């Protein structure tokens, strides 16, 4: 399994203000779904932060996202280890296959691959 990027997911009711603030730090908006917005460094595109007002299909907002090369393999390992799956494995209409899992600290991790 290979990790492609890791980014914090910040629950926010101040999407526009967050966008403005982080753009002043040099980030650029690379995705904006209205309820979720990702900003990235133009010089290092894997340096990212995501703001989420709510999750479109999940019961909770994740604390972080980990993009992997094979989300199905990671899901199988998490099931085998008895980890708590918070949001089942599924394809989302915005081009990712993902699931949420709770880590030992109680944090919710969005594990995904793009398709």
Rosetta constraint file for C-alpha pairs under 8 A:
AtomPair CA 1 CA 68 HARMONIC 6.94 0.50
AtomPair CA 1 CA 69 HARMONIC 6.42 0.50
AtomPair CA 1 CA 70 HARMONIC 6.47 0.50
AtomPair CA 1 CA 73 HARMONIC 7.52 0.50
AtomPair CA 1 CA 74 HARMONIC 7.42 0.50
AtomPair CA 2 CA 68 HARMONIC 5.60 0.50
AtomPair CA 2 CA 69 HARMONIC 5.48 0.50
AtomPair CA 2 CA 70 HARMONIC 7.62 0.50
AtomPair CA 3 CA 66 HARMONIC 7.05 0.50
AtomPair CA 3 CA 67 HARMONIC 5.98 0.50
AtomPair CA 3 CA 68 HARMONIC 4.47 0.50
AtomPair CA 3 CA 69 HARMONIC 6.51 0.50
AtomPair CA 4 CA 46 HARMONIC 7.97 0.50
AtomPair CA 4 CA 66 HARMONIC 7.62 0.50
AtomPair CA 4 CA 67 HARMONIC 5.38 0.50
AtomPair CA 4 CA 68 HARMONIC 5.45 0.50
AtomPair CA 4 CA 69 HARMONIC 6.84 0.50
AtomPair CA 5 CA 46 HARMONIC 5.82 0.50
AtomPair CA 5 CA 47 HARMONIC 7.88 0.50
AtomPair CA 5 CA 66 HARMONIC 5.99 0.50
AtomPair CA 5 CA 67 HARMONIC 5.33 0.50
AtomPair CA 5 CA 68 HARMONIC 7.42 0.50
AtomPair CA 6 CA 46 HARMONIC 7.80 0.50
AtomPair CA 6 CA 48 HARMONIC 7.91 0.50
AtomPair CA 6 CA 64 HARMONIC 7.28 0.50
AtomPair CA 6 CA 65 HARMONIC 5.72 0.50
AtomPair CA 6 CA 66 HARMONIC 4.57 0.50
AtomPair CA 6 CA 67 HARMONIC 6.39 0.50
AtomPair CA 7 CA 47 HARMONIC 7.32 0.50
AtomPair CA 7 CA 48 HARMONIC 5.64 0.50
AtomPair CA 7 CA 49 HARMONIC 5.51 0.50
AtomPair CA 7 CA 50 HARMONIC 7.10 0.50
AtomPair CA 7 CA 64 HARMONIC 5.73 0.50
AtomPair CA 7 CA 65 HARMONIC 5.39 0.50
AtomPair CA 7 CA 66 HARMONIC 6.71 0.50
AtomPair CA 8 CA 48 HARMONIC 7.64 0.50
AtomPair CA 8 CA 49 HARMONIC 5.44 0.50
AtomPair CA 8 CA 50 HARMONIC 6.30 0.50
AtomPair CA 8 CA 63 HARMONIC 6.29 0.50
AtomPair CA 8 CA 64 HARMONIC 4.35 0.50
AtomPair CA 8 CA 65 HARMONIC 6.37 0.50
AtomPair CA 9 CA 49 HARMONIC 6.38 0.50
AtomPair CA 9 CA 50 HARMONIC 4.80 0.50
AtomPair CA 9 CA 51 HARMONIC 5.76 0.50
AtomPair CA 9 CA 52 HARMONIC 6.83 0.50
AtomPair CA 9 CA 61 HARMONIC 7.89 0.50
AtomPair CA 9 CA 62 HARMONIC 6.25 0.50
AtomPair CA 9 CA 63 HARMONIC 5.00 0.50
AtomPair CA 9 CA 64 HARMONIC 4.67 0.50
AtomPair CA 9 CA 65 HARMONIC 6.61 0.50
AtomPair CA 10 CA 49 HARMONIC 7.72 0.50
AtomPair CA 10 CA 50 HARMONIC 6.15 0.50
AtomPair CA 10 CA 51 HARMONIC 4.78 0.50
AtomPair CA 10 CA 52 HARMONIC 6.06 0.50
AtomPair CA 10 CA 63 HARMONIC 6.58 0.50
AtomPair CA 10 CA 64 HARMONIC 7.90 0.50
AtomPair CA 11 CA 51 HARMONIC 5.79 0.50
AtomPair CA 11 CA 52 HARMONIC 4.82 0.50
AtomPair CA 11 CA 53 HARMONIC 5.59 0.50
AtomPair CA 11 CA 54 HARMONIC 7.30 0.50
AtomPair CA 11 CA 61 HARMONIC 6.67 0.50
AtomPair CA 11 CA 63 HARMONIC 7.98 0.50
AtomPair CA 12 CA 51 HARMONIC 5.94 0.50
AtomPair CA 12 CA 52 HARMONIC 5.66 0.50
AtomPair CA 12 CA 53 HARMONIC 4.98 0.50
AtomPair CA 13 CA 53 HARMONIC 5.58 0.50
AtomPair CA 14 CA 18 HARMONIC 5.96 0.50
AtomPair CA 15 CA 19 HARMONIC 6.12 0.50
AtomPair CA 15 CA 37 HARMONIC 7.76 0.50
AtomPair CA 15 CA 51 HARMONIC 6.79 0.50
AtomPair CA 15 CA 52 HARMONIC 7.80 0.50
AtomPair CA 15 CA 53 HARMONIC 7.41 0.50
AtomPair CA 16 CA 20 HARMONIC 6.18 0.50
AtomPair CA 17 CA 21 HARMONIC 6.11 0.50
AtomPair CA 18 CA 22 HARMONIC 6.09 0.50
AtomPair CA 18 CA 51 HARMONIC 7.79 0.50
AtomPair CA 19 CA 23 HARMONIC 5.97 0.50
AtomPair CA 19 CA 29 HARMONIC 7.49 0.50
AtomPair CA 19 CA 39 HARMONIC 7.63 0.50
AtomPair CA 20 CA 24 HARMONIC 6.43 0.50
AtomPair CA 21 CA 25 HARMONIC 6.85 0.50
AtomPair CA 22 CA 26 HARMONIC 6.61 0.50
AtomPair CA 22 CA 27 HARMONIC 5.63 0.50
AtomPair CA 22 CA 28 HARMONIC 7.95 0.50
AtomPair CA 22 CA 39 HARMONIC 7.67 0.50
AtomPair CA 23 CA 27 HARMONIC 4.60 0.50
AtomPair CA 23 CA 28 HARMONIC 5.82 0.50
AtomPair CA 23 CA 29 HARMONIC 7.82 0.50
AtomPair CA 26 CA 41 HARMONIC 6.57 0.50
AtomPair CA 26 CA 42 HARMONIC 7.78 0.50
AtomPair CA 27 CA 39 HARMONIC 5.65 0.50
AtomPair CA 27 CA 40 HARMONIC 5.08 0.50
AtomPair CA 27 CA 41 HARMONIC 4.75 0.50
AtomPair CA 27 CA 42 HARMONIC 6.74 0.50
AtomPair CA 28 CA 39 HARMONIC 5.18 0.50
AtomPair CA 28 CA 40 HARMONIC 5.38 0.50
AtomPair CA 28 CA 41 HARMONIC 6.31 0.50
AtomPair CA 28 CA 42 HARMONIC 6.61 0.50
AtomPair CA 29 CA 37 HARMONIC 7.25 0.50
AtomPair CA 29 CA 38 HARMONIC 5.97 0.50
AtomPair CA 29 CA 39 HARMONIC 4.29 0.50
AtomPair CA 29 CA 40 HARMONIC 6.44 0.50
AtomPair CA 30 CA 37 HARMONIC 7.76 0.50
AtomPair CA 30 CA 38 HARMONIC 5.77 0.50
AtomPair CA 30 CA 39 HARMONIC 5.51 0.50
AtomPair CA 30 CA 40 HARMONIC 6.42 0.50
AtomPair CA 31 CA 36 HARMONIC 7.82 0.50
AtomPair CA 31 CA 37 HARMONIC 5.41 0.50
AtomPair CA 31 CA 38 HARMONIC 5.06 0.50
AtomPair CA 31 CA 39 HARMONIC 7.05 0.50
AtomPair CA 32 CA 36 HARMONIC 5.98 0.50
AtomPair CA 32 CA 37 HARMONIC 4.30 0.50
AtomPair CA 32 CA 38 HARMONIC 6.52 0.50
AtomPair CA 33 CA 37 HARMONIC 6.15 0.50
AtomPair CA 35 CA 52 HARMONIC 5.70 0.50
AtomPair CA 35 CA 53 HARMONIC 5.22 0.50
AtomPair CA 35 CA 54 HARMONIC 6.00 0.50
AtomPair CA 35 CA 55 HARMONIC 7.03 0.50
AtomPair CA 35 CA 56 HARMONIC 7.35 0.50
AtomPair CA 36 CA 50 HARMONIC 6.89 0.50
AtomPair CA 36 CA 51 HARMONIC 5.66 0.50
AtomPair CA 36 CA 52 HARMONIC 4.37 0.50
AtomPair CA 36 CA 53 HARMONIC 6.48 0.50
AtomPair CA 36 CA 54 HARMONIC 7.49 0.50
AtomPair CA 36 CA 55 HARMONIC 7.54 0.50
AtomPair CA 37 CA 50 HARMONIC 5.52 0.50
AtomPair CA 37 CA 51 HARMONIC 5.28 0.50
AtomPair CA 37 CA 52 HARMONIC 6.53 0.50
AtomPair CA 38 CA 48 HARMONIC 6.74 0.50
AtomPair CA 38 CA 49 HARMONIC 5.73 0.50
AtomPair CA 38 CA 50 HARMONIC 4.23 0.50
AtomPair CA 38 CA 51 HARMONIC 6.45 0.50
AtomPair CA 39 CA 48 HARMONIC 5.58 0.50
AtomPair CA 39 CA 49 HARMONIC 5.54 0.50
AtomPair CA 39 CA 50 HARMONIC 6.35 0.50
AtomPair CA 40 CA 44 HARMONIC 7.51 0.50
AtomPair CA 40 CA 45 HARMONIC 5.48 0.50
AtomPair CA 40 CA 46 HARMONIC 6.87 0.50
AtomPair CA 40 CA 47 HARMONIC 5.66 0.50
AtomPair CA 40 CA 48 HARMONIC 4.31 0.50
AtomPair CA 40 CA 49 HARMONIC 6.66 0.50
AtomPair CA 41 CA 45 HARMONIC 5.17 0.50
AtomPair CA 41 CA 46 HARMONIC 7.37 0.50
AtomPair CA 41 CA 47 HARMONIC 5.65 0.50
AtomPair CA 41 CA 48 HARMONIC 6.57 0.50
AtomPair CA 52 CA 61 HARMONIC 7.07 0.50
AtomPair CA 54 CA 60 HARMONIC 7.52 0.50
AtomPair CA 54 CA 61 HARMONIC 6.13 0.50
AtomPair CA 55 CA 59 HARMONIC 7.13 0.50
AtomPair CA 55 CA 60 HARMONIC 6.54 0.50
AtomPair CA 55 CA 61 HARMONIC 5.60 0.50
AtomPair CA 58 CA 87 HARMONIC 6.10 0.50
AtomPair CA 59 CA 87 HARMONIC 7.32 0.50
AtomPair CA 61 CA 108 HARMONIC 7.74 0.50
AtomPair CA 62 CA 100 HARMONIC 7.31 0.50
AtomPair CA 62 CA 107 HARMONIC 7.51 0.50
AtomPair CA 62 CA 108 HARMONIC 4.84 0.50
AtomPair CA 62 CA 109 HARMONIC 5.59 0.50
AtomPair CA 62 CA 110 HARMONIC 5.86 0.50
AtomPair CA 63 CA 107 HARMONIC 6.04 0.50
AtomPair CA 63 CA 108 HARMONIC 5.35 0.50
AtomPair CA 63 CA 109 HARMONIC 6.00 0.50
AtomPair CA 63 CA 110 HARMONIC 7.71 0.50
AtomPair CA 64 CA 108 HARMONIC 6.94 0.50
AtomPair CA 64 CA 109 HARMONIC 5.18 0.50
AtomPair CA 64 CA 110 HARMONIC 6.16 0.50
AtomPair CA 65 CA 109 HARMONIC 5.67 0.50
AtomPair CA 65 CA 110 HARMONIC 4.50 0.50
AtomPair CA 65 CA 111 HARMONIC 5.86 0.50
AtomPair CA 65 CA 112 HARMONIC 7.36 0.50
AtomPair CA 66 CA 109 HARMONIC 7.13 0.50
AtomPair CA 66 CA 110 HARMONIC 6.20 0.50
AtomPair CA 66 CA 111 HARMONIC 4.97 0.50
AtomPair CA 66 CA 112 HARMONIC 6.33 0.50
AtomPair CA 67 CA 111 HARMONIC 5.95 0.50
AtomPair CA 67 CA 112 HARMONIC 4.84 0.50
AtomPair CA 67 CA 113 HARMONIC 5.50 0.50
AtomPair CA 67 CA 114 HARMONIC 7.97 0.50
AtomPair CA 68 CA 111 HARMONIC 7.09 0.50
AtomPair CA 68 CA 112 HARMONIC 6.10 0.50
AtomPair CA 68 CA 113 HARMONIC 5.57 0.50
AtomPair CA 69 CA 113 HARMONIC 6.06 0.50
AtomPair CA 70 CA 74 HARMONIC 6.63 0.50
AtomPair CA 70 CA 113 HARMONIC 6.52 0.50
AtomPair CA 71 CA 75 HARMONIC 6.05 0.50
AtomPair CA 71 CA 97 HARMONIC 7.09 0.50
AtomPair CA 71 CA 98 HARMONIC 6.74 0.50
AtomPair CA 71 CA 111 HARMONIC 6.70 0.50
AtomPair CA 71 CA 112 HARMONIC 5.67 0.50
AtomPair CA 71 CA 113 HARMONIC 5.65 0.50
AtomPair CA 72 CA 76 HARMONIC 6.21 0.50
AtomPair CA 72 CA 89 HARMONIC 7.98 0.50
AtomPair CA 73 CA 77 HARMONIC 6.36 0.50
AtomPair CA 74 CA 78 HARMONIC 6.21 0.50
AtomPair CA 75 CA 79 HARMONIC 6.20 0.50
AtomPair CA 75 CA 89 HARMONIC 7.43 0.50
AtomPair CA 75 CA 99 HARMONIC 7.48 0.50
AtomPair CA 76 CA 80 HARMONIC 6.12 0.50
AtomPair CA 77 CA 81 HARMONIC 6.12 0.50
AtomPair CA 78 CA 82 HARMONIC 6.27 0.50
AtomPair CA 78 CA 83 HARMONIC 5.29 0.50
AtomPair CA 78 CA 85 HARMONIC 7.96 0.50
AtomPair CA 78 CA 101 HARMONIC 7.86 0.50
AtomPair CA 79 CA 83 HARMONIC 5.91 0.50
AtomPair CA 79 CA 84 HARMONIC 7.92 0.50
AtomPair CA 79 CA 85 HARMONIC 7.74 0.50
AtomPair CA 83 CA 101 HARMONIC 6.82 0.50
AtomPair CA 83 CA 102 HARMONIC 6.95 0.50
AtomPair CA 83 CA 103 HARMONIC 7.67 0.50
AtomPair CA 84 CA 101 HARMONIC 5.69 0.50
AtomPair CA 84 CA 102 HARMONIC 5.55 0.50
AtomPair CA 84 CA 103 HARMONIC 7.99 0.50
AtomPair CA 85 CA 99 HARMONIC 7.34 0.50
AtomPair CA 85 CA 100 HARMONIC 5.88 0.50
AtomPair CA 85 CA 101 HARMONIC 4.46 0.50
AtomPair CA 85 CA 102 HARMONIC 6.55 0.50
AtomPair CA 86 CA 99 HARMONIC 7.56 0.50
AtomPair CA 86 CA 100 HARMONIC 5.15 0.50
AtomPair CA 86 CA 101 HARMONIC 5.30 0.50
AtomPair CA 86 CA 102 HARMONIC 6.56 0.50
AtomPair CA 86 CA 108 HARMONIC 7.60 0.50
AtomPair CA 87 CA 99 HARMONIC 5.31 0.50
AtomPair CA 87 CA 100 HARMONIC 4.75 0.50
AtomPair CA 87 CA 101 HARMONIC 7.07 0.50
AtomPair CA 88 CA 98 HARMONIC 7.83 0.50
AtomPair CA 88 CA 99 HARMONIC 5.19 0.50
AtomPair CA 88 CA 100 HARMONIC 6.82 0.50
AtomPair CA 89 CA 97 HARMONIC 7.03 0.50
AtomPair CA 89 CA 98 HARMONIC 5.40 0.50
AtomPair CA 89 CA 99 HARMONIC 4.38 0.50
AtomPair CA 89 CA 100 HARMONIC 7.74 0.50
AtomPair CA 90 CA 97 HARMONIC 5.49 0.50
AtomPair CA 90 CA 98 HARMONIC 5.65 0.50
AtomPair CA 90 CA 99 HARMONIC 6.61 0.50
AtomPair CA 91 CA 95 HARMONIC 7.32 0.50
AtomPair CA 91 CA 96 HARMONIC 5.89 0.50
AtomPair CA 91 CA 97 HARMONIC 4.21 0.50
AtomPair CA 91 CA 98 HARMONIC 6.52 0.50
AtomPair CA 92 CA 96 HARMONIC 5.43 0.50
AtomPair CA 92 CA 97 HARMONIC 6.00 0.50
AtomPair CA 92 CA 98 HARMONIC 7.52 0.50
AtomPair CA 95 CA 114 HARMONIC 5.84 0.50
AtomPair CA 95 CA 115 HARMONIC 5.71 0.50
AtomPair CA 96 CA 112 HARMONIC 6.34 0.50
AtomPair CA 96 CA 113 HARMONIC 5.59 0.50
AtomPair CA 96 CA 114 HARMONIC 4.33 0.50
AtomPair CA 96 CA 115 HARMONIC 5.72 0.50
AtomPair CA 97 CA 112 HARMONIC 5.54 0.50
AtomPair CA 97 CA 113 HARMONIC 5.41 0.50
AtomPair CA 97 CA 114 HARMONIC 6.26 0.50
AtomPair CA 97 CA 115 HARMONIC 6.91 0.50
AtomPair CA 98 CA 110 HARMONIC 6.75 0.50
AtomPair CA 98 CA 111 HARMONIC 5.47 0.50
AtomPair CA 98 CA 112 HARMONIC 4.18 0.50
AtomPair CA 98 CA 113 HARMONIC 6.54 0.50
AtomPair CA 99 CA 110 HARMONIC 5.89 0.50
AtomPair CA 99 CA 111 HARMONIC 5.53 0.50
AtomPair CA 99 CA 112 HARMONIC 6.70 0.50
AtomPair CA 100 CA 108 HARMONIC 6.31 0.50
AtomPair CA 100 CA 109 HARMONIC 5.38 0.50
AtomPair CA 100 CA 110 HARMONIC 4.50 0.50
AtomPair CA 100 CA 111 HARMONIC 6.06 0.50
AtomPair CA 101 CA 108 HARMONIC 5.67 0.50
AtomPair CA 101 CA 109 HARMONIC 5.32 0.50
AtomPair CA 101 CA 110 HARMONIC 6.74 0.50
AtomPair CA 101 CA 111 HARMONIC 7.56 0.50
AtomPair CA 102 CA 106 HARMONIC 5.67 0.50
AtomPair CA 102 CA 107 HARMONIC 5.49 0.50
AtomPair CA 102 CA 108 HARMONIC 4.51 0.50
AtomPair CA 102 CA 109 HARMONIC 6.15 0.50
AtomPair CA 103 CA 107 HARMONIC 5.36 0.50
AtomPair CA 103 CA 108 HARMONIC 6.34 0.50
AtomPair CA 103 CA 109 HARMONIC 7.00 0.50
